[in-house]
């Protein structure tokens, strides 16, 4: 018997995660789609006061139903849903949207059930499926990373998934889904499953496009997942959430661990939400920087995927690892991910993007 007696299918598997390198090794960190702007002194002070207040009752368990937080998140979402009101009973939260989606798989996946997505797609999804013994299947995206709706519908009809995971904007490609795609999949799945539109990067979408939140009144099997990690610049706080029919939230409440969201996390998130306009204030700057990055990369003669997110996928390179390494040698850490030959860069500050451009120009010369 080999020790430890881990489940056979987990033996030898490396834990998921991009390399975390120190700032000394990689001063320009553009690899995990973080927001480059730390909280202001005013936010730091308010969060610290809220944490101090929560600390006075840490002998007690936190509010299991996240009552105040769900109300505050519902109010925030109601401002980004094209006028569709979203109530607290339609909101759920957990430690990052990764945990929210794992809980969705715990409630709606499981043995004998199937979850699907369309590749290239977010690399954590197969792990949620593995960890809940859900069968995992992927369809393909088109060469511009959009969805062929007829093929997507046909896959759903053939496989009858109980969970469809649709990142929009997609990671790692940055591609947003049009509302017709969400509607087509919600209709194809019907009451036999839930369609999760993962809008981790939703707030970065281009002007004139809409969130899937607007479709909640039309499709009762639709779930829209969000996070405070990206646009809210709060990745370290670990707060993800979703909006869906109240019945879907109630189903998740069956599988969540009691007191899964600490009093400290709830206090931090509530304090941060009071500063939403300020925290979200950099989204416009990041969008501008993203569009400039897309333009600059195209000017270098590279292929660049359209992006509605805070990152850009570009390529293609015969040896992408060599390009990644040449950037790292110059202190710029990006991500070697996505289809063969492509690389992904997160959008940082203007100074960070200047460093990235200099480093890439040099790398391309060295490799040519
Ligand atoms: N969904 C997508 C598409 C992501 O890229 C990420 C983070 N990389 C997440 C969900 C999870 O983010 P978090 O757990 O920080 O909310």
Boltz pocket constraint, residues with backbone or C-beta under 6 A from the ligand:
constraints:
  - pocket:
      binder: B
      contacts: [[A, 32], [A, 33], [A, 95], [A, 96], [A, 97], [A, 98], [A, 99], [A, 122], [A, 167], [A, 169], [A, 170], [A, 171], [A, 198], [A, 200], [A, 226], [A, 227], [A, 228], [A, 229], [A, 235], [A, 238], [A, 239], [A, 240]]
      max_distance: 6.0
